């Protein structure tokens, strides 16, 4: 009969061995990591640019993102200095030819640039 003390190293060896085998299987499955399989967020750069304008960029929540003839429109909810969400606010953003983003939260401009079409 095996004592509880001697069973622990055996159990650890079994778990580690299983993890090594699983890792080897995943590492040899190149089809799991084929480029282009996962679709990137088409608004990723836009979200980053808008979030950088907020107190807590990592807490940004987006909705109603859309491309217009003049740029990008949407709404973002960010955390305030107290750590609570401030509520969704509209924004308009454009990307210049060099790749830099210009973001505004100016309501009159947003009204013109983000006017619903059709």
C-alpha positions in Angstrom: 0.0 0.0 0.0 1.2 3.5 -0.9 1.4 6.2 1.7 -0.1 9.7 1.1 3.4 11.2 1.3 4.7 9.1 -1.6 1.5 9.7 -3.7 2.1 13.4 -4.0 5.2 13.3 -6.2 3.6 10.7 -8.4 0.5 12.9 -8.8 2.6 16.0 -9.6 4.6 14.0 -12.2 1.4 12.8 -13.9 0.0 16.4 -14.1 3.3 17.8 -15.4 3.6 15.0 -17.9 0.1 15.6 -19.2 0.8 19.4 -19.5 4.0 18.7 -21.5 2.1 16.3 -23.9 -0.7 18.8 -24.4 1.9 21.6 -25.0 3.7 19.4 -27.6 0.4 18.7 -29.4 -0.6 22.4 -29.6 3.0 23.4 -30.7 2.9 21.0 -33.6 -0.6 22.1 -34.8 0.4 24.9 -37.1 -3.2 25.1 -38.4 -4.3 26.6 -35.0 -2.1 29.7 -35.6 -2.5 30.3 -39.3 -2.3 34.1 -40.0 -5.6 35.6 -41.2 -7.8 33.0 -39.5 -8.8 35.4 -36.7 -10.3 38.6 -38.0 -8.8 41.8 -36.6 -11.1 44.4 -35.3 -11.6 46.8 -38.2 -12.0 49.7 -35.8 -9.0 48.8 -33.6 -6.9 51.8 -34.4 -9.9 54.1 -34.2 -10.8 52.8 -30.7 -7.2 53.2 -29.5 -7.1 56.8 -30.7 -10.4 57.7 -29.1 -9.6 55.8 -25.8 -6.3 57.8 -25.5 -8.5 60.9 -25.0 -10.1 59.5 -21.9 -9.1 59.5 -18.2 -8.9 55.7 -18.2 -8.2 54.4 -21.8 -8.5 50.8 -20.8 -12.0 51.2 -19.5 -13.5 52.5 -22.8 -16.7 50.9 -24.1 -17.8 51.6 -27.6 -21.1 51.4 -29.5 -22.6 52.6 -32.8 -19.3 52.8 -34.7 -19.7 53.6 -38.3 -17.8 54.9 -41.3 -19.2 58.1 -43.0 -18.1 59.9 -46.1 -16.1 62.3 -44.0 -14.7 60.1 -41.2 -15.8 57.9 -38.4 -18.6 58.4 -35.9 -19.5 56.6 -32.7 -20.1 56.7 -29.0 -17.7 56.0 -26.2 -18.4 55.4 -22.5 -15.3 56.1 -20.4 -14.5 56.1 -16.7 -14.3 59.4 -14.8 -11.7 60.3 -12.2 -13.9 58.7 -9.5 -13.7 55.4 -11.4 -17.3 55.3 -12.5 -18.6 55.3 -16.0 -19.5 58.8 -17.2 -22.1 57.8 -19.8 -21.8 57.5 -23.5 -20.7 60.5 -25.5 -20.6 61.0 -29.2 -17.3 61.5 -31.1 -16.1 62.1 -34.6 -12.7 61.1 -35.8 -10.6 61.3 -39.0 -7.3 59.8 -40.0 -4.9 62.0 -41.9 -2.7 60.6 -44.7 0.2 60.1 -42.4 -1.9 57.8 -40.2 -2.5 60.2 -37.2 -6.0 60.4 -35.8 -7.9 63.6 -35.0 -10.7 63.0 -32.5 -13.3 65.5 -31.4 -16.2 65.4 -28.9 -17.5 68.8 -30.1 -21.3 68.4 -30.4 -22.0 70.9 -33.2 -19.3 69.5 -35.4 -20.5 65.9 -34.7 -24.0 66.9 -35.6 -22.8 68.0 -39.1 -20.2 65.3 -39.7 -22.2 62.3 -38.3 -25.6 63.2 -39.8 -27.5 60.0 -40.7 -27.6 59.4 -44.4 -30.3 57.5 -46.3 
